[in-house]
Amino acid sequence: MEPSKPVENLAPTSTAGFVCPHCKHELFSVGEVFTCSVCRRSFGHFVGLPDFRLGFSESDNAKALAKEFHASWSKLSYADMVRLRFNNLRERGRQSGRDHSTTVWDADEEAHLASYRTRGAAHVQILEHMVERVGGKAPCRFLADIGCGWGRDLLHLSRLADSVIGVDVSAFSLLIAKKLLEEEGTTNVRLVLAQGEHLPFPSGSVDAMNCSATIEHFPNPEEFLQEASRCLMSGGWLFLYYPNRFSLLPETHTGIFGLGWLPRRWQEVVVAKLKHGTWDTTLFSRRGFVRTTRGRFPIAGKWVTGMPPGLEDFAETSKFVSMLGRWYALAKAGFIIARHLPGCERLLSVFAPVHFAILVRQ
């Protein structure tokens, strides 16, 4: 068997599609290693995915799951990967003494597997409607989905652009997304490991960005907004979908009623006490988020909506049903009655939504 060719003997080639996430200068590739032409930082691959993460370290559990997916790629389906992930969560719950959480994960797994092909469709319809309202372009040339997770939005965003790139910090999540796209025959999507605050895209190279239910998890949301502004071309748009801090419904990540109404320093204490978990989420009010966005993003035009699908449609969503349980029928009837009472629908559109949506243009 011939010895493998030394990497040093390979000629470096320019990688015009990516830049250094640290200094934003051109990258060159030698084999599967990207090297910055200025700061000399190097970026490789992990489980077959380009890895542009800066100072980010996944847990040993997450790395092991990604390696398991990668090693058994040809044997696993998308549904298999989802089940393995939820089994992993149940096992971790048992090890930490949180067996009561398994019922929640059982319900989440069942709901996900029942709707993963269609779950992102309504979201993309909202996005298209908002883009049309502000005079943006959809479809477009190049669209980036930041925090793409398991690919449910990517599956439908793929029809809005010639080329789509999915970005996430989680390797096993991107492998789940890759399997979904492969099974559905989607061929115009690339996936990379990177952080929203340090994107590997040249300035002004992205026509559009989607960031759905992700910005609340960034350690510094303002840094992401600045980075998004850098990457977007003139006239490009950024669609953001984020949780409503002052929703009267349970907080979407924990199921705790009224969590967002507490001072931020108390939220972590309450989550630790009631859910035995950590709290890394920044909850925004609608007004507060618009203020944050204006301060970090040069807005040429925007359209903000409180409850995009409308009250009745929102009351039919799986999130609404699962959160309210036996109170679901009563709450739905209340929404229908509220539509016919002067001023009530507008009031509910501020406090009832679990999420808000905003679209800004460069």
C-alpha positions as CSV (number, residue, x, y, z in Angstrom):
1,M,0.0,0.0,0.0
2,E,1.4,3.4,-1.0
3,P,2.0,5.9,1.8
4,S,-0.4,8.9,1.7
5,K,0.8,12.0,0.1
6,P,2.1,14.6,2.7
7,V,-0.2,17.6,3.1
8,E,2.9,19.9,2.6
9,N,3.2,18.8,-1.0
10,L,-0.3,19.9,-1.9
11,A,-0.6,23.3,-3.5
12,P,-2.8,25.7,-1.5
13,T,-5.9,26.9,-3.3
14,S,-8.1,30.0,-2.6
15,T,-11.5,29.3,-1.0
16,A,-13.5,32.3,-2.4
17,G,-16.7,31.2,-0.6
18,F,-15.4,31.6,2.9
19,V,-13.3,34.1,4.9
20,C,-11.6,33.8,8.3
21,P,-14.3,34.2,11.0
22,H,-11.7,36.0,13.2
23,C,-10.1,38.7,10.9
24,K,-12.3,38.4,7.8
25,H,-9.4,37.9,5.4
26,E,-9.2,35.3,2.6
27,L,-8.7,31.7,3.4
28,F,-6.6,29.1,1.5
29,S,-7.1,25.4,1.7
30,V,-4.6,22.6,1.8
31,G,-6.5,19.3,1.7
32,E,-9.2,19.7,4.3
33,V,-7.5,22.5,6.2
34,F,-8.4,26.1,5.8
35,T,-5.7,28.7,6.7
36,C,-6.1,32.4,6.9
37,S,-3.7,34.4,4.7
38,V,-3.2,37.1,7.4
39,C,-3.7,35.8,11.0
40,R,-2.6,32.3,10.0
41,R,-5.4,30.6,12.0
42,S,-6.3,27.2,10.7
43,F,-9.7,25.5,10.5
44,G,-10.4,21.9,9.7
45,H,-13.3,19.5,9.4
46,F,-15.2,17.6,12.1
47,V,-17.4,14.6,11.1
48,G,-17.1,15.7,7.5
49,L,-18.3,19.3,8.1
50,P,-16.1,22.5,7.7
51,D,-15.5,23.7,11.2
52,F,-15.1,27.5,11.5
53,R,-15.9,27.7,15.3
54,L,-13.7,30.1,17.3
55,G,-13.0,29.0,20.9
56,F,-16.2,26.9,21.0
57,S,-16.1,23.4,22.6
58,E,-18.9,20.9,22.4
59,S,-19.6,18.6,25.3
60,D,-18.1,15.1,25.2
61,N,-21.7,13.8,25.0
62,A,-22.4,15.9,21.9
63,K,-19.2,15.0,20.2
64,A,-19.8,11.3,20.8
65,L,-23.3,11.5,19.4
66,A,-22.0,13.3,16.3
67,K,-19.3,10.6,15.8
68,E,-21.9,7.9,16.2
69,F,-24.1,9.5,13.5
70,H,-21.1,9.9,11.2
71,A,-19.8,6.4,11.6
72,S,-23.2,4.8,11.0
73,W,-24.3,7.3,8.3
74,S,-25.4,4.7,5.7
75,K,-27.4,2.7,8.2
76,L,-29.3,5.5,9.9
77,S,-32.4,7.4,8.6
78,Y,-33.4,10.9,9.8
79,A,-36.0,9.3,12.1
80,D,-33.4,7.0,13.5
81,M,-31.1,10.0,14.3
82,V,-34.0,11.9,16.0
83,R,-34.8,8.8,18.2
84,L,-31.2,8.3,19.1
85,R,-31.0,12.0,20.2
86,F,-34.1,11.7,22.4
87,N,-32.8,8.4,23.8
88,N,-29.6,10.3,24.7
89,L,-31.6,13.0,26.5
90,R,-33.6,10.4,28.5
91,E,-30.4,8.6,29.5
92,R,-28.8,11.9,30.7
93,G,-32.0,12.7,32.6
94,R,-31.9,9.4,34.4
95,Q,-28.3,9.9,35.3
96,S,-29.0,13.3,36.7
97,G,-32.1,12.2,38.6
98,R,-34.6,14.0,36.4
99,D,-36.7,11.1,35.3
100,H,-39.8,13.3,35.3
101,S,-38.5,15.0,32.2
102,T,-38.7,11.9,30.1
103,T,-42.5,12.4,29.6
104,V,-41.7,15.8,28.1
105,W,-39.1,14.4,25.8
106,D,-41.5,11.5,24.8
107,A,-44.1,14.1,23.7
108,D,-41.5,16.2,21.9
109,E,-40.2,13.2,20.0
110,E,-43.6,12.1,18.9
111,A,-44.6,15.6,17.8
112,H,-41.4,16.1,15.9
113,L,-41.5,12.8,14.0
114,A,-45.2,13.5,13.1
115,S,-44.5,16.9,11.5
116,Y,-40.8,17.4,10.6
117,R,-41.5,17.6,6.8
118,T,-44.2,20.3,7.2
119,R,-43.2,22.1,10.4
120,G,-41.0,24.7,8.6
121,A,-43.5,25.4,5.8
122,A,-45.7,27.8,7.7
123,H,-42.6,29.7,9.0
124,V,-41.3,30.2,5.5
125,Q,-44.8,31.4,4.3
126,I,-44.6,34.1,7.1
127,L,-41.1,35.0,6.0
128,E,-42.2,35.3,2.3
129,H,-45.1,37.5,3.3
130,M,-43.0,39.8,5.3
131,V,-40.3,40.1,2.6
132,E,-43.0,41.1,0.1
133,R,-44.4,43.8,2.5
134,V,-41.0,45.5,2.7
135,G,-40.2,45.2,-1.0
136,G,-37.4,42.6,-0.6
137,K,-36.5,39.9,-3.0
138,A,-37.5,36.3,-2.6
139,P,-36.3,34.1,-4.2
140,C,-32.7,35.3,-4.1
141,R,-29.2,34.2,-5.0
142,F,-27.6,33.3,-1.7
143,L,-29.5,32.7,1.6
144,A,-28.0,31.8,5.0
145,D,-29.9,30.1,7.8
146,I,-28.2,30.9,11.1
147,G,-28.8,28.4,13.8
148,C,-30.4,25.9,11.4
149,G,-30.6,23.1,13.9
150,W,-32.2,19.9,12.5
151,G,-33.0,21.4,9.1
152,R,-36.8,21.8,9.3
153,D,-36.6,25.4,7.9
154,L,-33.8,24.5,5.5
155,L,-36.0,22.0,3.8
156,H,-38.3,24.8,2.7
157,L,-35.9,27.7,2.5
158,S,-34.1,25.8,-0.2
159,R,-36.7,26.9,-2.7
160,L,-36.1,30.6,-1.9
161,A,-32.6,30.8,-3.2
162,D,-30.2,29.4,-5.8
163,S,-27.8,28.5,-3.0
164,V,-28.5,28.1,0.7
165,I,-26.0,27.6,3.6
166,G,-27.0,26.2,7.0
167,V,-24.9,27.4,10.0
168,D,-24.9,25.9,13.5
169,V,-22.5,25.3,16.4
170,S,-23.8,21.7,17.0
171,A,-22.2,19.0,14.8
172,F,-24.8,16.3,15.6
173,S,-27.6,18.8,14.7
174,L,-26.0,19.5,11.3
175,L,-25.7,15.8,10.6
176,I,-29.4,15.3,11.4
177,A,-30.1,18.3,9.0
178,K,-27.8,16.7,6.3
179,K,-29.7,13.4,6.5
180,L,-33.1,15.1,6.2
181,L,-32.0,17.1,3.1
182,E,-30.5,13.9,1.6
183,E,-33.7,11.9,2.1
184,E,-35.8,14.8,0.6
185,G,-33.5,15.1,-2.4
186,T,-32.4,18.7,-1.7
187,T,-29.2,19.5,-3.4
188,N,-28.6,23.3,-3.2
189,V,-27.8,23.4,0.6
190,R,-24.4,23.4,2.2
191,L,-23.7,23.0,6.0
192,V,-20.9,24.5,8.1
193,L,-20.0,24.7,11.7
194,A,-19.7,28.3,12.8
195,Q,-21.0,30.8,15.4
196,G,-23.5,33.5,14.6
197,E,-21.2,36.2,16.1
198,H,-18.3,35.0,13.8
199,L,-19.6,34.1,10.4
200,P,-17.1,32.9,7.7
201,F,-18.8,34.9,4.9
202,P,-17.2,37.8,2.9
203,S,-18.7,41.3,3.7
204,G,-21.7,42.1,1.5
205,S,-21.9,38.6,0.1
206,V,-25.2,37.4,1.5
207,D,-28.6,38.3,-0.1
208,A,-30.8,37.1,2.8
209,M,-30.6,35.6,6.3
210,N,-33.0,33.6,8.4
211,C,-32.5,33.3,12.1
212,S,-35.4,31.4,13.7
213,A,-35.7,30.9,17.5
214,T,-31.9,31.2,17.8
215,I,-30.8,34.8,18.6
216,E,-32.1,34.4,22.2
217,H,-29.3,31.7,22.7
218,F,-26.4,33.9,21.6
219,P,-24.2,35.1,24.5
220,N,-24.2,38.5,22.9
221,P,-27.1,39.1,20.5
222,E,-25.8,42.6,19.6
223,E,-22.7,41.0,18.2
224,F,-24.7,38.7,15.9
225,L,-26.7,41.7,14.6
226,Q,-23.5,43.6,13.8
227,E,-22.1,40.5,12.0
228,A,-25.3,40.0,10.1
229,S,-25.2,43.6,8.9
230,R,-21.6,43.1,7.8
231,C,-22.4,40.0,5.7
232,L,-25.6,41.3,4.1
233,M,-25.5,43.0,0.7
234,S,-27.2,46.4,0.2
235,G,-30.9,45.7,0.0
236,G,-30.6,42.3,1.7
237,W,-32.9,41.3,4.5
238,L,-32.7,39.5,7.9
239,F,-35.7,37.6,9.3
240,L,-35.7,37.0,13.0
241,Y,-38.1,34.9,15.1
242,Y,-37.7,35.2,18.8
243,P,-39.6,34.4,22.0
244,N,-41.9,36.9,23.6
245,R,-40.7,37.8,27.1
246,F,-44.1,39.0,28.3
247,S,-46.2,36.2,26.9
248,L,-49.1,35.1,29.1
249,L,-48.4,31.6,27.9
250,P,-45.7,29.4,29.4
251,E,-42.1,30.3,28.4
252,T,-41.3,28.2,25.4
253,H,-38.0,26.6,26.5
254,T,-39.0,25.7,30.1
255,G,-42.8,25.6,30.2
256,I,-42.8,28.0,33.2
257,F,-45.6,30.5,33.4
258,G,-44.5,34.1,33.9
259,L,-40.8,33.4,33.7
260,G,-40.1,36.4,31.5
261,W,-41.9,38.8,33.8
262,L,-39.2,38.2,36.5
263,P,-36.0,40.3,36.6
264,R,-33.4,38.6,34.4
265,R,-31.1,37.8,37.4
266,W,-34.0,35.8,39.0
267,Q,-34.8,33.8,35.9
268,E,-31.7,31.7,36.2
269,V,-32.5,30.9,39.8
270,V,-36.1,29.9,39.1
271,V,-35.1,27.6,36.2
272,A,-32.4,25.9,38.3
273,K,-34.9,25.4,41.2
274,L,-37.9,24.2,39.1
275,K,-36.2,22.5,36.2
276,H,-32.8,21.6,37.7
277,G,-31.2,23.0,34.6
278,T,-29.1,26.0,33.4
279,W,-30.5,29.1,31.8
280,D,-28.7,30.6,28.8
281,T,-31.6,32.4,27.1
282,T,-32.2,36.1,26.7
283,L,-35.9,36.9,26.5
284,F,-37.0,40.1,24.7
285,S,-40.1,42.2,24.7
286,R,-41.3,43.3,21.3
287,R,-40.4,46.9,22.0
288,G,-37.0,46.0,23.6
289,F,-36.0,43.8,20.6
290,V,-36.9,46.5,18.1
291,R,-34.8,49.0,20.2
292,T,-31.8,46.5,20.2
293,T,-32.1,45.9,16.5
294,R,-32.2,49.6,15.7
295,G,-29.1,50.2,17.7
296,R,-27.1,47.5,15.9
297,F,-28.5,47.3,12.4
298,P,-29.0,50.1,9.8
299,I,-32.7,49.6,9.1
300,A,-34.0,50.9,5.8
301,G,-37.4,49.4,6.3
302,K,-39.1,46.9,8.6
303,W,-42.3,45.2,9.4
304,V,-43.0,43.8,12.8
305,T,-45.8,41.4,13.6
306,G,-47.0,40.0,16.9
307,M,-48.9,36.9,15.9
308,P,-48.3,36.2,12.2
309,P,-50.8,33.3,11.6
310,G,-53.7,35.1,13.4
311,L,-55.3,34.1,16.6
312,E,-57.4,31.2,15.4
313,D,-54.5,29.6,13.5
314,F,-52.1,30.1,16.4
315,A,-54.5,28.3,18.7
316,E,-54.2,25.2,16.4
317,T,-50.4,25.0,16.6
318,S,-48.8,22.0,18.4
319,K,-46.9,24.4,20.7
320,F,-50.1,26.0,21.9
321,V,-51.8,22.6,22.4
322,S,-48.9,21.0,24.3
323,M,-48.4,23.9,26.6
324,L,-52.0,24.4,27.7
325,G,-53.0,20.7,27.9
326,R,-56.5,20.4,29.4
327,W,-57.0,24.2,29.3
328,Y,-56.6,24.2,25.5
329,A,-60.3,24.2,24.5
330,L,-61.1,27.0,26.9
331,A,-58.2,29.2,25.7
332,K,-59.1,28.6,22.1
333,A,-62.7,29.6,22.7
334,G,-61.5,32.7,24.5
335,F,-59.4,33.7,21.5
336,I,-62.3,33.3,19.1
337,I,-64.5,35.4,21.4
338,A,-61.8,38.1,21.7
339,R,-61.7,38.6,18.0
340,H,-65.2,40.1,18.2
341,L,-64.5,42.4,21.1
342,P,-63.1,45.9,20.3
343,G,-59.5,46.2,21.2
344,C,-59.1,42.7,22.6
345,E,-57.3,41.2,19.6
346,R,-54.7,43.9,19.6
347,L,-54.1,43.4,23.3
348,L,-53.8,39.6,22.9
349,S,-51.4,40.1,20.0
350,V,-49.0,41.7,22.5
351,F,-49.3,39.3,25.4
352,A,-50.5,36.0,23.9
353,P,-47.8,35.1,21.3
354,V,-45.0,32.7,22.3
355,H,-42.9,34.3,19.6
356,F,-42.6,37.6,17.6
357,A,-41.2,38.1,14.2
358,I,-39.3,41.0,12.7
359,L,-37.7,41.6,9.3
360,V,-35.1,44.2,8.7
361,R,-33.4,45.4,5.5
362,Q,-29.9,46.5,5.0
